Amino acid sequence: MNALTQPIAAGQPLAKSQHDLHNARSLLDATLRFVRQHTQATDDPYVISRFGDLQIRVEVAAALLERAEAFLAGQQDDIETSIAIAESHLASFDALSTVSDAEFELTGQRTALPGSLDDPLRWKLHLIGNFRLNGIHPPIFPASVKGAI
């Protein structure tokens, strides 16, 4: 099932990614509708390339979410599963944040986004980088599902 169209599963390790990706897709669609109503904007090379960038970011986040789901469904290594989940969280939030910024740039409007203070995304970048570069395994917390960071 496509990660962009599946229902949001609460209480799952990928629920945040699914939620952020769903919001990014909805916000991108709303921004597209708004810009299309202003025919002069649809000819602007910056606007055209901006939408290309946004679409790619959303699709990359969807692919990483599907990859993380495959890791969770399979009997993969817990560390690789944790990394895949963290990558999905980061990509989904990045897509949502970038689409939100573009919404403001292109429409002058800002949709309120849910906060992510409970999810230290910058720390996840460090954990992923340290694992990929130095082979240092991220900590596994007992409350997490399959060691998701």
Summary of the structure (lengths in Angstrom):
residues: 149
radius of gyration: 16.8
end to end distance: 24.2
largest distance: 54.7
contacts: 435
relative contact order: 0.17
helix: 68%
strand: 0%
